[in-house]
Amino acid sequence: MQESMRFSYRWLAWLCLSLMLWTAVAESTHNHPNNTESASCSICVVAHSTTPAASSHQGQPVFATIGLLQEEEVVAKARISVSELGIRGPPAV
Ligand SMILES: [Zn+2]
């Protein structure tokens, strides 16, 4: 059961990838015999439209303090006991 599900997911993934690849190839390589068809083609209209320019209304950057970093010391408390090291004591005579 799991093998067939795994196979179907893999096949579906390859199908989606191939469709995406073919769509990208078709969009980038298509052409039109005349300009009237390219004017009505949504791909060509989007490709040849002007890109919006980034605009900023703020001329000067604004520097303002939003907080103050307060450091706090962190000390790790380490304790190693003899039994945790696996060392046994000297033999008793
Ligand atoms: Zn086109």
PDB file of the backbone (N, CA, C, O) and the ligand in Angstrom, with CONECT records:
HET     ZN  A 101       1
ATOM      1  N   MET A   1       0.829  -1.201   0.000  1.00  0.00           N
ATOM      2  CA  MET A   1       0.000   0.000   0.000  1.00  0.00           C
ATOM      3  C   MET A   1       0.866   1.254   0.000  1.00  0.00           C
ATOM      4  O   MET A   1       0.621   2.171  -0.785  1.00  0.00           O
ATOM      5  N   GLN A   2       1.878   1.309   0.872  1.00  0.00           N
ATOM      6  CA  GLN A   2       2.727   2.490   0.932  1.00  0.00           C
ATOM      7  C   GLN A   2       3.580   2.634  -0.317  1.00  0.00           C
ATOM      8  O   GLN A   2       3.858   3.753  -0.748  1.00  0.00           O
ATOM      9  N   GLU A   3       3.999   1.517  -0.904  1.00  0.00           N
ATOM     10  CA  GLU A   3       4.804   1.585  -2.130  1.00  0.00           C
ATOM     11  C   GLU A   3       4.010   2.205  -3.263  1.00  0.00           C
ATOM     12  O   GLU A   3       4.540   3.007  -4.031  1.00  0.00           O
ATOM     13  N   SER A   4       2.733   1.835  -3.372  1.00  0.00           N
ATOM     14  CA  SER A   4       1.928   2.398  -4.451  1.00  0.00           C
ATOM     15  C   SER A   4       1.662   3.886  -4.211  1.00  0.00           C
ATOM     16  O   SER A   4       1.630   4.675  -5.155  1.00  0.00           O
ATOM     17  N   MET A   5       1.472   4.268  -2.935  1.00  0.00           N
ATOM     18  CA  MET A   5       1.279   5.689  -2.629  1.00  0.00           C
ATOM     19  C   MET A   5       2.550   6.470  -2.925  1.00  0.00           C
ATOM     20  O   MET A   5       2.501   7.571  -3.473  1.00  0.00           O
ATOM     21  N   ARG A   6       3.693   5.888  -2.555  1.00  0.00           N
ATOM     22  CA  ARG A   6       4.961   6.556  -2.800  1.00  0.00           C
ATOM     23  C   ARG A   6       5.198   6.712  -4.302  1.00  0.00           C
ATOM     24  O   ARG A   6       5.674   7.754  -4.753  1.00  0.00           O
ATOM     25  N   PHE A   7       4.870   5.685  -5.067  1.00  0.00           N
ATOM     26  CA  PHE A   7       5.028   5.740  -6.518  1.00  0.00           C
ATOM     27  C   PHE A   7       4.115   6.792  -7.120  1.00  0.00           C
ATOM     28  O   PHE A   7       4.519   7.524  -8.024  1.00  0.00           O
ATOM     29  N   SER A   8       2.877   6.872  -6.620  1.00  0.00           N
ATOM     30  CA  SER A   8       1.944   7.858  -7.178  1.00  0.00           C
ATOM     31  C   SER A   8       2.372   9.285  -6.838  1.00  0.00           C
ATOM     32  O   SER A   8       2.238  10.188  -7.664  1.00  0.00           O
ATOM     33  N   TYR A   9       2.888   9.490  -5.622  1.00  0.00           N
ATOM     34  CA  TYR A   9       3.377  10.835  -5.276  1.00  0.00           C
ATOM     35  C   TYR A   9       4.576  11.206  -6.137  1.00  0.00           C
ATOM     36  O   TYR A   9       4.693  12.338  -6.607  1.00  0.00           O
ATOM     37  N   ARG A  10       5.450  10.252  -6.335  1.00  0.00           N
ATOM     38  CA  ARG A  10       6.626  10.525  -7.156  1.00  0.00           C
ATOM     39  C   ARG A  10       6.215  10.831  -8.594  1.00  0.00           C
ATOM     40  O   ARG A  10       6.744  11.751  -9.217  1.00  0.00           O
ATOM     41  N   TRP A  11       5.276  10.059  -9.108  1.00  0.00           N
ATOM     42  CA  TRP A  11       4.807  10.280 -10.474  1.00  0.00           C
ATOM     43  C   TRP A  11       4.107  11.629 -10.587  1.00  0.00           C
ATOM     44  O   TRP A  11       4.275  12.333 -11.583  1.00  0.00           O
ATOM     45  N   LEU A  12       3.325  11.992  -9.576  1.00  0.00           N
ATOM     46  CA  LEU A  12       2.634  13.279  -9.578  1.00  0.00           C
ATOM     47  C   LEU A  12       3.630  14.435  -9.498  1.00  0.00           C
ATOM     48  O   LEU A  12       3.439  15.467 -10.143  1.00  0.00           O
ATOM     49  N   ALA A  13       4.678  14.266  -8.717  1.00  0.00           N
ATOM     50  CA  ALA A  13       5.695  15.311  -8.609  1.00  0.00           C
ATOM     51  C   ALA A  13       6.414  15.509  -9.941  1.00  0.00           C
ATOM     52  O   ALA A  13       6.662  16.637 -10.366  1.00  0.00           O
ATOM     53  N   TRP A  14       6.739  14.407 -10.583  1.00  0.00           N
ATOM     54  CA  TRP A  14       7.393  14.524 -11.895  1.00  0.00           C
ATOM     55  C   TRP A  14       6.464  15.147 -12.930  1.00  0.00           C
ATOM     56  O   TRP A  14       6.913  15.917 -13.779  1.00  0.00           O
ATOM     57  N   LEU A  15       5.190  14.827 -12.867  1.00  0.00           N
ATOM     58  CA  LEU A  15       4.216  15.414 -13.792  1.00  0.00           C
ATOM     59  C   LEU A  15       4.135  16.930 -13.583  1.00  0.00           C
ATOM     60  O   LEU A  15       4.126  17.691 -14.550  1.00  0.00           O
ATOM     61  N   CYS A  16       4.076  17.363 -12.328  1.00  0.00           N
ATOM     62  CA  CYS A  16       4.002  18.798 -12.045  1.00  0.00           C
ATOM     63  C   CYS A  16       5.272  19.510 -12.488  1.00  0.00           C
ATOM     64  O   CYS A  16       5.213  20.598 -13.062  1.00  0.00           O
ATOM     65  N   LEU A  17       6.419  18.895 -12.223  1.00  0.00           N
ATOM     66  CA  LEU A  17       7.674  19.509 -12.636  1.00  0.00           C
ATOM     67  C   LEU A  17       7.777  19.615 -14.151  1.00  0.00           C
ATOM     68  O   LEU A  17       8.231  20.631 -14.677  1.00  0.00           O
ATOM     69  N   SER A  18       7.358  18.573 -14.845  1.00  0.00           N
ATOM     70  CA  SER A  18       7.444  18.619 -16.307  1.00  0.00           C
ATOM     71  C   SER A  18       6.458  19.622 -16.887  1.00  0.00           C
ATOM     72  O   SER A  18       6.773  20.300 -17.865  1.00  0.00           O
ATOM     73  N   LEU A  19       5.261  19.729 -16.297  1.00  0.00           N
ATOM     74  CA  LEU A  19       4.309  20.739 -16.757  1.00  0.00           C
ATOM     75  C   LEU A  19       4.847  22.145 -16.537  1.00  0.00           C
ATOM     76  O   LEU A  19       4.697  23.017 -17.393  1.00  0.00           O
ATOM     77  N   MET A  20       5.469  22.359 -15.394  1.00  0.00           N
ATOM     78  CA  MET A  20       6.040  23.673 -15.116  1.00  0.00           C
ATOM     79  C   MET A  20       7.170  23.984 -16.092  1.00  0.00           C
ATOM     80  O   MET A  20       7.279  25.109 -16.581  1.00  0.00           O
ATOM     81  N   LEU A  21       8.008  22.996 -16.375  1.00  0.00           N
ATOM     82  CA  LEU A  21       9.116  23.201 -17.300  1.00  0.00           C
ATOM     83  C   LEU A  21       8.601  23.491 -18.704  1.00  0.00           C
ATOM     84  O   LEU A  21       9.083  24.415 -19.359  1.00  0.00           O
ATOM     85  N   TRP A  22       7.635  22.720 -19.170  1.00  0.00           N
ATOM     86  CA  TRP A  22       7.092  22.936 -20.509  1.00  0.00           C
ATOM     87  C   TRP A  22       6.374  24.265 -20.618  1.00  0.00           C
ATOM     88  O   TRP A  22       6.419  24.908 -21.667  1.00  0.00           O
ATOM     89  N   THR A  23       5.714  24.688 -19.555  1.00  0.00           N
ATOM     90  CA  THR A  23       5.056  25.993 -19.562  1.00  0.00           C
ATOM     91  C   THR A  23       6.082  27.115 -19.666  1.00  0.00           C
ATOM     92  O   THR A  23       5.884  28.079 -20.406  1.00  0.00           O
ATOM     93  N   ALA A  24       7.171  26.985 -18.927  1.00  0.00           N
ATOM     94  CA  ALA A  24       8.223  28.006 -18.988  1.00  0.00           C
ATOM     95  C   ALA A  24       8.849  28.053 -20.371  1.00  0.00           C
ATOM     96  O   ALA A  24       9.130  29.135 -20.888  1.00  0.00           O
ATOM     97  N   VAL A  25       9.068  26.909 -20.965  1.00  0.00           N
ATOM     98  CA  VAL A  25       9.649  26.869 -22.313  1.00  0.00           C
ATOM     99  C   VAL A  25       8.680  27.466 -23.329  1.00  0.00           C
ATOM    100  O   VAL A  25       9.083  28.239 -24.199  1.00  0.00           O
ATOM    101  N   ALA A  26       7.409  27.108 -23.217  1.00  0.00           N
ATOM    102  CA  ALA A  26       6.416  27.623 -24.163  1.00  0.00           C
ATOM    103  C   ALA A  26       6.243  29.128 -24.032  1.00  0.00           C
ATOM    104  O   ALA A  26       6.087  29.828 -25.032  1.00  0.00           O
ATOM    105  N   GLU A  27       6.270  29.630 -22.790  1.00  0.00           N
ATOM    106  CA  GLU A  27       6.114  31.071 -22.609  1.00  0.00           C
ATOM    107  C   GLU A  27       7.307  31.843 -23.136  1.00  0.00           C
ATOM    108  O   GLU A  27       7.150  32.928 -23.697  1.00  0.00           O
ATOM    109  N   SER A  28       8.481  31.302 -22.962  1.00  0.00           N
ATOM    110  CA  SER A  28       9.665  32.055 -23.357  1.00  0.00           C
ATOM    111  C   SER A  28       9.977  31.933 -24.839  1.00  0.00           C
ATOM    112  O   SER A  28      10.693  32.780 -25.372  1.00  0.00           O
ATOM    113  N   THR A  29       9.477  30.925 -25.520  1.00  0.00           N
ATOM    114  CA  THR A  29       9.846  30.735 -26.928  1.00  0.00           C
ATOM    115  C   THR A  29       8.700  30.991 -27.897  1.00  0.00           C
ATOM    116  O   THR A  29       8.895  30.864 -29.106  1.00  0.00           O
ATOM    117  N   HIS A  30       7.529  31.341 -27.421  1.00  0.00           N
ATOM    118  CA  HIS A  30       6.428  31.532 -28.367  1.00  0.00           C
ATOM    119  C   HIS A  30       6.619  32.862 -29.117  1.00  0.00           C
ATOM    120  O   HIS A  30       7.227  33.804 -28.608  1.00  0.00           O
ATOM    121  N   ASN A  31       6.097  32.902 -30.297  1.00  0.00           N
ATOM    122  CA  ASN A  31       6.154  34.136 -31.079  1.00  0.00           C
ATOM    123  C   ASN A  31       4.883  34.264 -31.904  1.00  0.00           C
ATOM    124  O   ASN A  31       4.122  33.309 -32.059  1.00  0.00           O
ATOM    125  N   HIS A  32       4.671  35.462 -32.429  1.00  0.00           N
ATOM    126  CA  HIS A  32       3.466  35.745 -33.196  1.00  0.00           C
ATOM    127  C   HIS A  32       3.865  36.253 -34.568  1.00  0.00           C
ATOM    128  O   HIS A  32       4.865  36.958 -34.704  1.00  0.00           O
ATOM    129  N   PRO A  33       3.084  35.898 -35.597  1.00  0.00           N
ATOM    130  CA  PRO A  33       3.451  36.345 -36.948  1.00  0.00           C
ATOM    131  C   PRO A  33       3.250  37.849 -37.144  1.00  0.00           C
ATOM    132  O   PRO A  33       3.927  38.449 -37.979  1.00  0.00           O
ATOM    133  N   ASN A  34       2.355  38.458 -36.410  1.00  0.00           N
ATOM    134  CA  ASN A  34       2.173  39.907 -36.567  1.00  0.00           C
ATOM    135  C   ASN A  34       1.936  40.552 -35.216  1.00  0.00           C
ATOM    136  O   ASN A  34       1.725  39.867 -34.215  1.00  0.00           O
ATOM    137  N   ASN A  35       1.971  41.869 -35.195  1.00  0.00           N
ATOM    138  CA  ASN A  35       1.867  42.604 -33.924  1.00  0.00           C
ATOM    139  C   ASN A  35       0.464  42.619 -33.352  1.00  0.00           C
ATOM    140  O   ASN A  35       0.290  42.806 -32.148  1.00  0.00           O
ATOM    141  N   THR A  36      -0.533  42.426 -34.188  1.00  0.00           N
ATOM    142  CA  THR A  36      -1.903  42.485 -33.664  1.00  0.00           C
ATOM    143  C   THR A  36      -2.184  41.305 -32.739  1.00  0.00           C
ATOM    144  O   THR A  36      -2.898  41.438 -31.746  1.00  0.00           O
ATOM    145  N   GLU A  37      -1.618  40.158 -33.075  1.00  0.00           N
ATOM    146  CA  GLU A  37      -1.813  39.008 -32.194  1.00  0.00           C
ATOM    147  C   GLU A  37      -1.023  39.167 -30.898  1.00  0.00           C
ATOM    148  O   GLU A  37      -1.480  38.765 -29.827  1.00  0.00           O
ATOM    149  N   SER A  38       0.160  39.755 -31.006  1.00  0.00           N
ATOM    150  CA  SER A  38       0.954  39.927 -29.795  1.00  0.00           C
ATOM    151  C   SER A  38       0.341  40.969 -28.868  1.00  0.00           C
ATOM    152  O   SER A  38       0.570  40.932 -27.660  1.00  0.00           O
ATOM    153  N   ALA A  39      -0.431  41.892 -29.416  1.00  0.00           N
ATOM    154  CA  ALA A  39      -1.086  42.894 -28.566  1.00  0.00           C
ATOM    155  C   ALA A  39      -2.196  42.272 -27.736  1.00  0.00           C
ATOM    156  O   ALA A  39      -2.519  42.771 -26.658  1.00  0.00           O
ATOM    157  N   SER A  40      -2.778  41.195 -28.223  1.00  0.00           N
ATOM    158  CA  SER A  40      -3.855  40.560 -27.460  1.00  0.00           C
ATOM    159  C   SER A  40      -3.354  39.389 -26.616  1.00  0.00           C
ATOM    160  O   SER A  40      -4.110  38.830 -25.821  1.00  0.00           O
ATOM    161  N   CYS A  41      -2.099  39.022 -26.783  1.00  0.00           N
ATOM    162  CA  CYS A  41      -1.541  37.897 -26.019  1.00  0.00           C
ATOM    163  C   CYS A  41      -1.199  38.377 -24.606  1.00  0.00           C
ATOM    164  O   CYS A  41      -0.472  39.357 -24.444  1.00  0.00           O
ATOM    165  N   SER A  42      -1.707  37.706 -23.609  1.00  0.00           N
ATOM    166  CA  SER A  42      -1.474  38.153 -22.235  1.00  0.00           C
ATOM    167  C   SER A  42      -0.014  37.992 -21.830  1.00  0.00           C
ATOM    168  O   SER A  42       0.494  38.782 -21.034  1.00  0.00           O
ATOM    169  N   ILE A  43       0.662  36.994 -22.358  1.00  0.00           N
ATOM    170  CA  ILE A  43       2.074  36.789 -22.017  1.00  0.00           C
ATOM    171  C   ILE A  43       2.911  37.933 -22.564  1.00  0.00           C
ATOM    172  O   ILE A  43       3.773  38.469 -21.868  1.00  0.00           O
ATOM    173  N   CYS A  44       2.654  38.306 -23.817  1.00  0.00           N
ATOM    174  CA  CYS A  44       3.428  39.381 -24.430  1.00  0.00           C
ATOM    175  C   CYS A  44       3.115  40.728 -23.795  1.00  0.00           C
ATOM    176  O   CYS A  44       4.003  41.568 -23.646  1.00  0.00           O
ATOM    177  N   VAL A  45       1.873  40.935 -23.425  1.00  0.00           N
ATOM    178  CA  VAL A  45       1.505  42.199 -22.786  1.00  0.00           C
ATOM    179  C   VAL A  45       2.235  42.346 -21.460  1.00  0.00           C
ATOM    180  O   VAL A  45       2.739  43.421 -21.135  1.00  0.00           O
ATOM    181  N   VAL A  46       2.288  41.269 -20.702  1.00  0.00           N
ATOM    182  CA  VAL A  46       2.979  41.324 -19.410  1.00  0.00           C
ATOM    183  C   VAL A  46       4.484  41.463 -19.612  1.00  0.00           C
ATOM    184  O   VAL A  46       5.149  42.177 -18.862  1.00  0.00           O
ATOM    185  N   ALA A  47       5.022  40.782 -20.624  1.00  0.00           N
ATOM    186  CA  ALA A  47       6.464  40.812 -20.845  1.00  0.00           C
ATOM    187  C   ALA A  47       6.936  42.184 -21.308  1.00  0.00           C
ATOM    188  O   ALA A  47       8.052  42.593 -20.989  1.00  0.00           O
ATOM    189  N   HIS A  48       6.109  42.891 -22.050  1.00  0.00           N
ATOM    190  CA  HIS A  48       6.536  44.177 -22.602  1.00  0.00           C
ATOM    191  C   HIS A  48       5.978  45.365 -21.841  1.00  0.00           C
ATOM    192  O   HIS A  48       6.173  46.509 -22.253  1.00  0.00           O
ATOM    193  N   SER A  49       5.303  45.118 -20.763  1.00  0.00           N
ATOM    194  CA  SER A  49       4.802  46.240 -19.978  1.00  0.00           C
ATOM    195  C   SER A  49       5.950  46.836 -19.179  1.00  0.00           C
ATOM    196  O   SER A  49       6.964  46.188 -18.920  1.00  0.00           O
ATOM    197  N   THR A  50       5.759  48.063 -18.807  1.00  0.00           N
ATOM    198  CA  THR A  50       6.817  48.723 -18.042  1.00  0.00           C
ATOM    199  C   THR A  50       6.766  48.229 -16.612  1.00  0.00           C
ATOM    200  O   THR A  50       5.701  48.011 -16.035  1.00  0.00           O
ATOM    201  N   THR A  51       7.931  48.063 -16.075  1.00  0.00           N
ATOM    202  CA  THR A  51       7.995  47.611 -14.691  1.00  0.00           C
ATOM    203  C   THR A  51       7.821  48.813 -13.776  1.00  0.00           C
ATOM    204  O   THR A  51       8.347  49.887 -14.068  1.00  0.00           O
ATOM    205  N   PRO A  52       7.115  48.661 -12.708  1.00  0.00           N
ATOM    206  CA  PRO A  52       6.936  49.796 -11.803  1.00  0.00           C
ATOM    207  C   PRO A  52       8.258  50.140 -11.120  1.00  0.00           C
ATOM    208  O   PRO A  52       8.979  49.270 -10.632  1.00  0.00           O
ATOM    209  N   ALA A  53       8.543  51.407 -11.105  1.00  0.00           N
ATOM    210  CA  ALA A  53       9.778  51.862 -10.472  1.00  0.00           C
ATOM    211  C   ALA A  53       9.556  52.007  -8.974  1.00  0.00           C
ATOM    212  O   ALA A  53       8.484  52.398  -8.512  1.00  0.00           O
ATOM    213  N   ALA A  54      10.577  51.688  -8.255  1.00  0.00           N
ATOM    214  CA  ALA A  54      10.484  51.822  -6.807  1.00  0.00           C
ATOM    215  C   ALA A  54      10.512  53.300  -6.440  1.00  0.00           C
ATOM    216  O   ALA A  54      11.367  54.056  -6.903  1.00  0.00           O
ATOM    217  N   SER A  55       9.596  53.680  -5.630  1.00  0.00           N
ATOM    218  CA  SER A  55       9.547  55.090  -5.241  1.00  0.00           C
ATOM    219  C   SER A  55       9.559  55.178  -3.724  1.00  0.00           C
ATOM    220  O   SER A  55       9.013  54.332  -3.016  1.00  0.00           O
ATOM    221  N   SER A  56      10.191  56.217  -3.268  1.00  0.00           N
ATOM    222  CA  SER A  56      10.242  56.435  -1.837  1.00  0.00           C
ATOM    223  C   SER A  56       9.914  57.893  -1.570  1.00  0.00           C
ATOM    224  O   SER A  56      10.459  58.788  -2.216  1.00  0.00           O
ATOM    225  N   HIS A  57       9.039  58.125  -0.637  1.00  0.00           N
ATOM    226  CA  HIS A  57       8.660  59.488  -0.324  1.00  0.00           C
ATOM    227  C   HIS A  57       9.508  60.046   0.812  1.00  0.00           C
ATOM    228  O   HIS A  57       9.467  61.241   1.105  1.00  0.00           O
ATOM    229  N   GLN A  58      10.259  59.183   1.434  1.00  0.00           N
ATOM    230  CA  GLN A  58      11.078  59.597   2.568  1.00  0.00           C
ATOM    231  C   GLN A  58      12.463  59.978   2.037  1.00  0.00           C
ATOM    232  O   GLN A  58      13.195  59.116   1.549  1.00  0.00           O
ATOM    233  N   GLY A  59      12.820  61.235   2.125  1.00  0.00           N
ATOM    234  CA  GLY A  59      14.107  61.706   1.633  1.00  0.00           C
ATOM    235  C   GLY A  59      15.238  61.374   2.570  1.00  0.00           C
ATOM    236  O   GLY A  59      16.316  60.965   2.140  1.00  0.00           O
ATOM    237  N   GLN A  60      14.998  61.545   3.822  1.00  0.00           N
ATOM    238  CA  GLN A  60      16.034  61.339   4.820  1.00  0.00           C
ATOM    239  C   GLN A  60      15.693  60.121   5.666  1.00  0.00           C
ATOM    240  O   GLN A  60      14.529  59.892   5.994  1.00  0.00           O
ATOM    241  N   PRO A  61      16.708  59.343   6.016  1.00  0.00           N
ATOM    242  CA  PRO A  61      16.414  58.218   6.918  1.00  0.00           C
ATOM    243  C   PRO A  61      16.109  58.734   8.324  1.00  0.00           C
ATOM    244  O   PRO A  61      16.604  59.778   8.748  1.00  0.00           O
ATOM    245  N   VAL A  62      15.308  57.994   9.003  1.00  0.00           N
ATOM    246  CA  VAL A  62      14.924  58.385  10.362  1.00  0.00           C
ATOM    247  C   VAL A  62      15.610  57.432  11.326  1.00  0.00           C
ATOM    248  O   VAL A  62      15.406  56.220  11.271  1.00  0.00           O
ATOM    249  N   PHE A  63      16.420  57.989  12.204  1.00  0.00           N
ATOM    250  CA  PHE A  63      17.084  57.179  13.225  1.00  0.00           C
ATOM    251  C   PHE A  63      16.447  57.495  14.561  1.00  0.00           C
ATOM    252  O   PHE A  63      16.453  58.644  15.003  1.00  0.00           O
ATOM    253  N   ALA A  64      15.911  56.505  15.186  1.00  0.00           N
ATOM    254  CA  ALA A  64      15.274  56.700  16.471  1.00  0.00           C
ATOM    255  C   ALA A  64      15.583  55.504  17.353  1.00  0.00           C
ATOM    256  O   ALA A  64      15.681  54.373  16.875  1.00  0.00           O
ATOM    257  N   THR A  65      15.730  55.754  18.604  1.00  0.00           N
ATOM    258  CA  THR A  65      15.980  54.690  19.562  1.00  0.00           C
ATOM    259  C   THR A  65      14.666  53.991  19.882  1.00  0.00           C
ATOM    260  O   THR A  65      13.685  54.619  20.282  1.00  0.00           O
ATOM    261  N   ILE A  66      14.674  52.707  19.699  1.00  0.00           N
ATOM    262  CA  ILE A  66      13.447  51.972  19.985  1.00  0.00           C
ATOM    263  C   ILE A  66      13.604  51.099  21.221  1.00  0.00           C
ATOM    264  O   ILE A  66      12.639  50.492  21.685  1.00  0.00           O
ATOM    265  N   GLY A  67      14.791  51.039  21.740  1.00  0.00           N
ATOM    266  CA  GLY A  67      14.988  50.223  22.925  1.00  0.00           C
ATOM    267  C   GLY A  67      16.449  50.248  23.330  1.00  0.00           C
ATOM    268  O   GLY A  67      17.299  50.736  22.585  1.00  0.00           O
ATOM    269  N   LEU A  68      16.732  49.733  24.483  1.00  0.00           N
ATOM    270  CA  LEU A  68      18.096  49.694  24.980  1.00  0.00           C
ATOM    271  C   LEU A  68      18.415  48.255  25.361  1.00  0.00           C
ATOM    272  O   LEU A  68      17.666  47.601  26.086  1.00  0.00           O
ATOM    273  N   LEU A  69      19.532  47.789  24.859  1.00  0.00           N
ATOM    274  CA  LEU A  69      19.930  46.416  25.144  1.00  0.00           C
ATOM    275  C   LEU A  69      20.492  46.351  26.554  1.00  0.00           C
ATOM    276  O   LEU A  69      21.427  47.076  26.894  1.00  0.00           O
ATOM    277  N   GLN A  70      19.929  45.495  27.353  1.00  0.00           N
ATOM    278  CA  GLN A  70      20.430  45.313  28.708  1.00  0.00           C
ATOM    279  C   GLN A  70      20.957  43.897  28.826  1.00  0.00           C
ATOM    280  O   GLN A  70      20.213  42.918  28.768  1.00  0.00           O
ATOM    281  N   GLU A  71      22.263  43.825  28.992  1.00  0.00           N
ATOM    282  CA  GLU A  71      22.890  42.509  29.074  1.00  0.00           C
ATOM    283  C   GLU A  71      22.746  41.945  30.475  1.00  0.00           C
ATOM    284  O   GLU A  71      22.759  42.673  31.467  1.00  0.00           O
ATOM    285  N   GLU A  72      22.614  40.672  30.525  1.00  0.00           N
ATOM    286  CA  GLU A  72      22.505  39.995  31.800  1.00  0.00           C
ATOM    287  C   GLU A  72      23.457  38.809  31.769  1.00  0.00           C
ATOM    288  O   GLU A  72      23.431  38.002  30.840  1.00  0.00           O
ATOM    289  N   GLU A  73      24.289  38.711  32.784  1.00  0.00           N
ATOM    290  CA  GLU A  73      25.260  37.629  32.803  1.00  0.00           C
ATOM    291  C   GLU A  73      24.577  36.286  33.022  1.00  0.00           C
ATOM    292  O   GLU A  73      23.664  36.141  33.835  1.00  0.00           O
ATOM    293  N   VAL A  74      25.050  35.332  32.275  1.00  0.00           N
ATOM    294  CA  VAL A  74      24.527  33.974  32.418  1.00  0.00           C
ATOM    295  C   VAL A  74      25.697  33.089  32.801  1.00  0.00           C
ATOM    296  O   VAL A  74      26.675  32.974  32.063  1.00  0.00           O
ATOM    297  N   VAL A  75      25.584  32.476  33.947  1.00  0.00           N
ATOM    298  CA  VAL A  75      26.647  31.595  34.418  1.00  0.00           C
ATOM    299  C   VAL A  75      26.095  30.180  34.456  1.00  0.00           C
ATOM    300  O   VAL A  75      25.099  29.891  35.120  1.00  0.00           O
ATOM    301  N   ALA A  76      26.765  29.321  33.733  1.00  0.00           N
ATOM    302  CA  ALA A  76      26.331  27.935  33.719  1.00  0.00           C
ATOM    303  C   ALA A  76      26.826  27.253  34.982  1.00  0.00           C
ATOM    304  O   ALA A  76      27.983  27.392  35.379  1.00  0.00           O
ATOM    305  N   LYS A  77      25.951  26.540  35.577  1.00  0.00           N
ATOM    306  CA  LYS A  77      26.320  25.822  36.787  1.00  0.00           C
ATOM    307  C   LYS A  77      26.646  24.381  36.414  1.00  0.00           C
ATOM    308  O   LYS A  77      25.769  23.585  36.075  1.00  0.00           O
ATOM    309  N   ALA A  78      27.937  24.077  36.488  1.00  0.00           N
ATOM    310  CA  ALA A  78      28.370  22.728  36.130  1.00  0.00           C
ATOM    311  C   ALA A  78      28.804  21.982  37.379  1.00  0.00           C
ATOM    312  O   ALA A  78      29.492  22.517  38.248  1.00  0.00           O
ATOM    313  N   ARG A  79      28.393  20.774  37.433  1.00  0.00           N
ATOM    314  CA  ARG A  79      28.789  19.951  38.564  1.00  0.00           C
ATOM    315  C   ARG A  79      29.047  18.554  38.042  1.00  0.00           C
ATOM    316  O   ARG A  79      28.170  17.922  37.454  1.00  0.00           O
ATOM    317  N   ILE A  80      30.246  18.087  38.262  1.00  0.00           N
ATOM    318  CA  ILE A  80      30.593  16.749  37.809  1.00  0.00           C
ATOM    319  C   ILE A  80      30.874  15.898  39.030  1.00  0.00           C
ATOM    320  O   ILE A  80      31.762  16.200  39.827  1.00  0.00           O
ATOM    321  N   SER A  81      30.137  14.874  39.160  1.00  0.00           N
ATOM    322  CA  SER A  81      30.397  13.982  40.290  1.00  0.00           C
ATOM    323  C   SER A  81      31.267  12.823  39.813  1.00  0.00           C
ATOM    324  O   SER A  81      31.361  12.559  38.614  1.00  0.00           O
ATOM    325  N   VAL A  82      31.876  12.165  40.721  1.00  0.00           N
ATOM    326  CA  VAL A  82      32.796  11.074  40.400  1.00  0.00           C
ATOM    327  C   VAL A  82      32.053   9.924  39.747  1.00  0.00           C
ATOM    328  O   VAL A  82      32.589   9.262  38.858  1.00  0.00           O
ATOM    329  N   SER A  83      30.856   9.688  40.170  1.00  0.00           N
ATOM    330  CA  SER A  83      30.134   8.544  39.618  1.00  0.00           C
ATOM    331  C   SER A  83      29.741   8.786  38.157  1.00  0.00           C
ATOM    332  O   SER A  83      29.593   7.827  37.398  1.00  0.00           O
ATOM    333  N   GLU A  84      29.569  10.048  37.750  1.00  0.00           N
ATOM    334  CA  GLU A  84      29.223  10.332  36.360  1.00  0.00           C
ATOM    335  C   GLU A  84      30.412  10.152  35.432  1.00  0.00           C
ATOM    336  O   GLU A  84      30.234   9.888  34.243  1.00  0.00           O
ATOM    337  N   LEU A  85      31.624  10.291  35.958  1.00  0.00           N
ATOM    338  CA  LEU A  85      32.818  10.134  35.131  1.00  0.00           C
ATOM    339  C   LEU A  85      33.175   8.667  34.905  1.00  0.00           C
ATOM    340  O   LEU A  85      33.953   8.356  34.004  1.00  0.00           O
ATOM    341  N   GLY A  86      32.645   7.809  35.669  1.00  0.00           N
ATOM    342  CA  GLY A  86      32.942   6.390  35.518  1.00  0.00           C
ATOM    343  C   GLY A  86      34.274   6.003  36.139  1.00  0.00           C
ATOM    344  O   GLY A  86      34.834   4.953  35.822  1.00  0.00           O
ATOM    345  N   ILE A  87      34.774   6.844  37.017  1.00  0.00           N
ATOM    346  CA  ILE A  87      36.054   6.537  37.655  1.00  0.00           C
ATOM    347  C   ILE A  87      35.741   5.875  38.993  1.00  0.00           C
ATOM    348  O   ILE A  87      34.959   6.382  39.798  1.00  0.00           O
ATOM    349  N   ARG A  88      36.366   4.750  39.196  1.00  0.00           N
ATOM    350  CA  ARG A  88      36.144   4.110  40.484  1.00  0.00           C
ATOM    351  C   ARG A  88      37.298   4.456  41.422  1.00  0.00           C
ATOM    352  O   ARG A  88      38.417   4.741  40.995  1.00  0.00           O
ATOM    353  N   GLY A  89      36.995   4.421  42.653  1.00  0.00           N
ATOM    354  CA  GLY A  89      37.975   4.776  43.659  1.00  0.00           C
ATOM    355  C   GLY A  89      39.077   3.726  43.784  1.00  0.00           C
ATOM    356  O   GLY A  89      39.001   2.662  43.169  1.00  0.00           O
ATOM    357  N   PRO A  90      40.096   4.030  44.578  1.00  0.00           N
ATOM    358  CA  PRO A  90      41.203   3.061  44.751  1.00  0.00           C
ATOM    359  C   PRO A  90      40.709   1.817  45.462  1.00  0.00           C
ATOM    360  O   PRO A  90      39.798   1.871  46.288  1.00  0.00           O
ATOM    361  N   PRO A  91      41.329   0.693  45.125  1.00  0.00           N
ATOM    362  CA  PRO A  91      40.885  -0.531  45.777  1.00  0.00           C
ATOM    363  C   PRO A  91      41.222  -0.527  47.263  1.00  0.00           C
ATOM    364  O   PRO A  91      42.279  -0.058  47.684  1.00  0.00           O
ATOM    365  N   ALA A  92      40.326  -1.044  48.009  1.00  0.00           N
ATOM    366  CA  ALA A  92      40.546  -1.101  49.454  1.00  0.00           C
ATOM    367  C   ALA A  92      41.385  -2.321  49.775  1.00  0.00           C
ATOM    368  O   ALA A  92      41.114  -3.420  49.291  1.00  0.00           O
ATOM    369  N   VAL A  93      42.404  -2.120  50.594  1.00  0.00           N
ATOM    370  CA  VAL A  93      43.279  -3.227  50.947  1.00  0.00           C
ATOM    371  C   VAL A  93      42.897  -3.782  52.290  1.00  0.00           C
ATOM    372  O   VAL A  93      43.521  -4.729  52.768  1.00  0.00           O
TER     373      VAL A  93
HETATM  374 ZN    ZN A 101       2.594  36.210 -26.997  1.00  0.00          ZN2+
END
